[in-house]
Amino acid sequence: MDLDLRGKAVLLVGGTRGIGRETARLLGQEGARLALVARDVRTLEETASEVRAQGGQAVTIPADVTDPGQAQRAVAHAAGALGKFDVLICTVGRGFRGPFAELDDAKWREAFDLDFFAPARLVRLAIPHMAPGGRIVLLGAASAKQPSMHQSPSNAAKAALANLTRSLAEELGPQGLVVNCVSPGRILSNRRHERLTAEAGKRGISPEAALREDASHIPLGRLGTPAEVAAIVVFLASPRAAYITGQSVLVDGGLVRTV
Ligand SMILES: NC(=O)c1ccc[n+]([C@@H]2O[C@H](COP(=O)([O-])OP(=O)(O)OC[C@H]3O[C@@H](n4cnc5c(N)ncnc54)[C@H](OP(=O)(O)O)[C@@H]3O)[C@@H](O)[C@H]2O)c1
């Protein structure tokens, strides 16, 4: 199926590692024009080169989107480079961990700043630049539906983001904009692999045993890959997904037991 993304203008925030980087690669293969935003200049340039090698176009915009001023300048820069955005994708976010009783206000603010306020702000800043029929795809988490143990700040922030996705679908639908959230379960990104290995070391078990344990509650019996999540992100970003909005789409190997 041709996703009809050739030449489409995509603002991809957090497209240099993990799920975002796979999304950038796939969009490159589809021939999209990308503005890539992240903090690390080196990985930005590496990703842009990959996108170009795949057949897409890419400009890089270094920015920390938890800083309102930097986020504003990044979106303005992207609009200058791309013109109207056909697509906004925001993948920034991470799991904030620790027992609830040990997490202070600063940790909760840090979690909400990255997992909720950064994407919410980016949507608000991007709206005036969105082309008619534009697509917005945010990265949530399966833990918004089935909270993960000792991860209460990101469970709550991602649940807020899923709820915001519904509100935005209502408010922006009449302008022809569609808004969806992709909610990964346990995905074997480099970051997760490093964390599992470190935790396994502390517990005196092998990384393989920790990985088996992590996968044991997943019906498909394994963790997912960033590419498996990116495929859904790219589909939802495409004109093919014209009649889906307000949804949080689980990509979790069956981890969350809801109907
Ligand atoms: N991986 C999983 O198992 C999993 C599970 C559930 C949900 N998710 C969600 O899926 C999304 C992607 O996860 P991932 O594991 O692929 O993430 P990742 O590997 O940590 O990549 C995050 C991306 O966002 C950029 N970024 C982070 N903070 C930023 C900031 N303040 N300003 C600008 N860019 C920033 C990073 O680049 P720089 O560091 O250079 O800025 C990188 O490109 C996240 O929202 C995460 O919560 C992931």
Ligand as a Chemical Component Dictionary entry (heavy atoms), coordinates in Angstrom:
data_LIG
# 
_chem_comp.id                   LIG 
_chem_comp.type                 NON-POLYMER 
_chem_comp.pdbx_formal_charge   0 
_chem_comp.three_letter_code    LIG 
# 
loop_
_chem_comp_atom.comp_id 
_chem_comp_atom.atom_id 
_chem_comp_atom.alt_atom_id 
_chem_comp_atom.type_symbol 
_chem_comp_atom.charge 
_chem_comp_atom.model_Cartn_x 
_chem_comp_atom.model_Cartn_y 
_chem_comp_atom.model_Cartn_z 
_chem_comp_atom.pdbx_ordinal 
LIG N1  N1  N 0  10.558 2.297  24.815 1  
LIG C1  C1  C 0  9.525  1.826  25.525 2  
LIG O1  O1  O 0  9.537  0.698  26.036 3  
LIG C2  C2  C 0  8.303  2.680  25.702 4  
LIG C3  C3  C 0  7.195  2.145  26.397 5  
LIG C4  C4  C 0  6.076  2.936  26.569 6  
LIG C5  C5  C 0  6.040  4.220  26.069 7  
LIG N2  N2  N 1  7.119  4.713  25.401 8  
LIG C6  C6  C 0  7.039  6.093  24.924 9  
LIG O2  O2  O 0  7.419  6.153  23.564 10 
LIG C7  C7  C 0  8.134  7.366  23.321 11 
LIG C8  C8  C 0  9.492  7.057  22.696 12 
LIG O3  O3  O 0  10.214 6.210  23.580 13 
LIG P1  P1  P 0  11.712 5.755  23.253 14 
LIG O4  O4  O 0  12.052 4.677  24.216 15 
LIG O5  O5  O -1 11.850 5.528  21.801 16 
LIG O6  O6  O 0  12.504 7.107  23.686 17 
LIG P2  P2  P 0  14.056 7.452  23.574 18 
LIG O7  O7  O 0  14.821 6.347  22.944 19 
LIG O8  O8  O 0  14.492 7.930  24.928 20 
LIG O9  O9  O 0  14.058 8.698  22.557 21 
LIG C9  C9  C 0  13.510 9.914  22.955 22 
LIG C10 C10 C 0  13.714 10.948 21.842 23 
LIG O10 O10 O 0  13.249 12.211 22.311 24 
LIG C11 C11 C 0  14.326 13.165 22.331 25 
LIG N3  N3  N 0  14.140 13.988 23.531 26 
LIG C12 C12 C 0  14.090 13.573 24.813 27 
LIG N4  N4  N 0  13.928 14.619 25.632 28 
LIG C13 C13 C 0  13.853 15.719 24.841 29 
LIG C14 C14 C 0  13.694 17.101 25.104 30 
LIG N5  N5  N 0  13.560 17.567 26.350 31 
LIG N6  N6  N 0  13.659 17.965 24.059 32 
LIG C15 C15 C 0  13.804 17.510 22.780 33 
LIG N7  N7  N 0  13.940 16.200 22.477 34 
LIG C16 C16 C 0  13.990 15.323 23.499 35 
LIG C17 C17 C 0  15.584 12.301 22.382 36 
LIG O11 O11 O 0  16.734 12.955 21.826 37 
LIG P3  P3  P 0  17.735 13.833 22.767 38 
LIG O12 O12 O 0  18.012 13.029 23.986 39 
LIG O13 O13 O 0  18.926 14.097 21.907 40 
LIG O14 O14 O 0  16.987 15.091 23.083 41 
LIG C18 C18 C 0  15.168 11.139 21.470 42 
LIG O15 O15 O 0  15.237 11.516 20.126 43 
LIG C19 C19 C 0  8.227  8.097  24.664 44 
LIG O16 O16 O 0  7.196  9.039  24.745 45 
LIG C20 C20 C 0  8.019  6.997  25.681 46 
LIG O17 O17 O 0  7.460  7.455  26.889 47 
LIG C21 C21 C 0  8.252  3.980  25.208 48 
# 
loop_
_chem_comp_bond.comp_id 
_chem_comp_bond.atom_id_1 
_chem_comp_bond.atom_id_2 
_chem_comp_bond.value_order 
_chem_comp_bond.pdbx_ordinal 
LIG N1  C1  SING 1  
LIG C1  O1  DOUB 2  
LIG C1  C2  SING 3  
LIG C2  C3  SING 4  
LIG C2  C21 DOUB 5  
LIG C3  C4  DOUB 6  
LIG C4  C5  SING 7  
LIG C5  N2  DOUB 8  
LIG N2  C6  SING 9  
LIG N2  C21 SING 10 
LIG C6  O2  SING 11 
LIG C6  C20 SING 12 
LIG O2  C7  SING 13 
LIG C7  C8  SING 14 
LIG C7  C19 SING 15 
LIG C8  O3  SING 16 
LIG O3  P1  SING 17 
LIG P1  O4  DOUB 18 
LIG P1  O5  SING 19 
LIG P1  O6  SING 20 
LIG O6  P2  SING 21 
LIG P2  O7  DOUB 22 
LIG P2  O8  SING 23 
LIG P2  O9  SING 24 
LIG O9  C9  SING 25 
LIG C9  C10 SING 26 
LIG C10 O10 SING 27 
LIG C10 C18 SING 28 
LIG O10 C11 SING 29 
LIG C11 N3  SING 30 
LIG C11 C17 SING 31 
LIG N3  C12 SING 32 
LIG N3  C16 SING 33 
LIG C12 N4  DOUB 34 
LIG N4  C13 SING 35 
LIG C13 C14 SING 36 
LIG C13 C16 DOUB 37 
LIG C14 N5  SING 38 
LIG C14 N6  DOUB 39 
LIG N6  C15 SING 40 
LIG C15 N7  DOUB 41 
LIG N7  C16 SING 42 
LIG C17 O11 SING 43 
LIG C17 C18 SING 44 
LIG O11 P3  SING 45 
LIG P3  O12 DOUB 46 
LIG P3  O13 SING 47 
LIG P3  O14 SING 48 
LIG C18 O15 SING 49 
LIG C19 O16 SING 50 
LIG C19 C20 SING 51 
LIG C20 O17 SING 52 
# 
